[in-house]
Structure formats: structure tokens, C-alpha cells
Amino acid sequence: MRRYNTSVMDVFFNYSGQVSGKDFIGRKMELNAMTNLILSGENIALYGEPKTGKRSLIFQAFTRLGLSGRQMAVVKIDFMRARTTADILETYASNIIRSCATQVSDYEDMFISYLTGGNMVFDREAAYEDRTFLSFSATPDKEDVERVLSFPFHYSKDKGQQTVLFLDEFQNFSESEDDYHLFKCLERLLEDMDRSCSMIFSGSRFNAMKDIFEVKRYLWNDVELFPLSQFSPADITDYVQKGFQYRGKVIDKSLIFDVSEMLRYNMWYINHLFSIVDRTAVGYINQMYVNEAMKNLIAIHRDRFFAQMTDLTDFQIHLLKAVMDGETRFSTAGVIEKYKLNSSANVKRLKDALLKKEVLWFDENDVPHVQDILFEIWLREEYFGKTGK
């Protein structure tokens, strides 16, 4: 009897987080391009629709650089919980210190060398207890912002090493009470300092990131906007077939293609769907297994989608219905009357609200797109399809 290894190390269709190794598929051109940009000390902005592999690509580039033997310090800074200027600066500085030093005495030495002279204070006891060890004795002023943000540039130059800062959830800088000065300070640093320290900017909120770089055009002349293409059908098909073959199961290429197209080549949802199929199917995988898995996938996310709709006003829901019906000229009299949008001025406010809530995004032709493909499917098949709103 042939046995199939189902240990954790051999999990296929991984959707739990960023992927690497066998789970990282395609995007060879993007990986080569990103690796070369990092090596040359360029600053990169990478953002797009949610769950499209942004972090996986970044970390795959870091892995490739590590395996090549290239010496560089990589510092990941997650601003997920940072909202105020103080939060942002404390998160920024503490992550750099923790990544570049191993002992509390070294933490303190770095603080004394680069961060003293302002309102930021170092707590030795908190550092020993692995708690937050940087804070501000007063509201950070412009000198504090300059001193903290420039810290890794001076440190890298003094050490003679290349440092790459990965600033994740960077859109939260816009939540700060002093966001303008934060962005302007970063602009000056990226323009004036040498390339021994570079930055990769990324975030999960597509429109918020787009607003920073493309609407307000902060850092516009200082970063490479990195386009992220969709996964190719051939790469997805090869990956899925190999996964099922390892399990002793068979699936037709045409079925994989249909699923990929339905889910708009979103690998996170594709992996999630086929992981459900893998748990239920035996032998030959047909449309019935996929249909049942799709029902389960929607059921898993239904509460999240319903909460998202609960957060919308009636007018915003009306505009979303117009989008789902394929309308694009929302300010015309006929569309305003049909969908009860009130006025063209109100349409502008509604579009802005749905952008800010990260429900829609608009392309260069001002055509709207629902960000989350499974949310779009749920809207079409359940919310609007069954309620008749």
C-alpha cells in the first residue's frame, strides 16, 4: 500500500501567511527585478489589492539575497498598531535597535549614539524585561522626527554596511497627527542620504497607499513604484496539479483554470479553496467537489463580509449595487435616479467613502473594481442576488 505523508512540513495549498519554497510560484521576472533594485539601493513601493502576494515576494527577494551571500542588514518594521507620531517613531527606532543589537547594553549604546538630545527616553529595565523600552517624555517635535527617522541612515554609514528597511503597513503614517512632516522628512532623507540605507514601503490598504504615493505624491521622486502582475494560469495549474498528485489525486487543467479565473487569480483564495477540496476529495476531483468547497469558503468569510456591509450607509450600498450592475457613469441623471444616489455631489462623497473603506478601487479610466474578489462573488450571489436590493 502506498502511503502519503501528511505531516505539517508537507502541507500543500498554504494560505496561513506569506509563502516560500514550493509554495512560492511564478513571478520570476518580478523577483529578479526586486532583487536587483534592493542590491542597487533603490527605494521601492509595493502595494495593490489585498492577499495578492506582496509580502511573499518581498521576503522571497530577501531569501535569495541571503542565499547569495550578500551581506546586508534587513529590518522589518510593522506599523500595524502605530497611529500617532510617537507610536510610529517608537516602533521605528525600537525595531531597528532590536535587529542590529543583541544585548541591552548595546541597545543603550545605540540610543546614546544616535537618539539622545530630544524627547525620546530609554528604559533600561523595560529592555531587560523585553518590554517597550523607548518612549517620549513630551510630544515629539520636528527635531525628534528628524533625529529618529535619520537614525538608520547614520548607523549604516558608520558601520559601512547596507541596510534595508521593510516598512510594512506604511499607510498608517497617514493616521498620524503630523503626517505631513513625517512624509516630508522621509523625502529629504531619501534625497540627501547615500544609498547605504534603503526602504521598501508596503501596506495592506490599497487605496491608502495609493493616496500617499500617487494622489498626494509624497516620496514620488524617491521611490520605484513596483507593479505586481497577476499569477499566470500556467503557473497556477502546474502548482495545483503537483499538489494533488502528491496526495494521489487527479484534477483536470480546465477545472483549475475555471477556478483561477473565477477567483481572479488570487492565490490566497485559490489555496484556501483547494485546501478545502483536498480535505474532502478522494481520487478524481470533479466540479462537485469544487462547488461544495466554494460554499464552504464563502461560509467561512460570510460574517466578515456581512460586517463590512453593516459598516456602509444606505447610500453607499446603493452605489455599490450600481457598481455590481456594471455602471460606471454614476453622475448621470438616469443612474442617480435608478439607484437613489441623490445628487452628483453626493456621488463624489460616496465614491470617496467607499475608497476610504477599501471596498472599491478605481483604475486610470475611473472604472470601479471591488477589491476583494470573494466579497464580490458573495455580493452578487447572496447579498444583492437574494435580497433584491
Beta strands, then each sheet from edge to edge (+ up, - down):
strand 1: 44-46
strand 2: 72-78
strand 3: 120-122
strand 4: 134-136
strand 5: 162-168
strand 6: 197-202
strand 7: 224-225
strand 8: 250-251
strand 9: 284-285
strand 10: 360-362
strand 11: 368-370
sheet 1: 2+ 5+ 6+ 1+ 7+
sheet 2: 3+ 4-
sheet 3: 8+ 9+
sheet 4: 10+ 11-
end
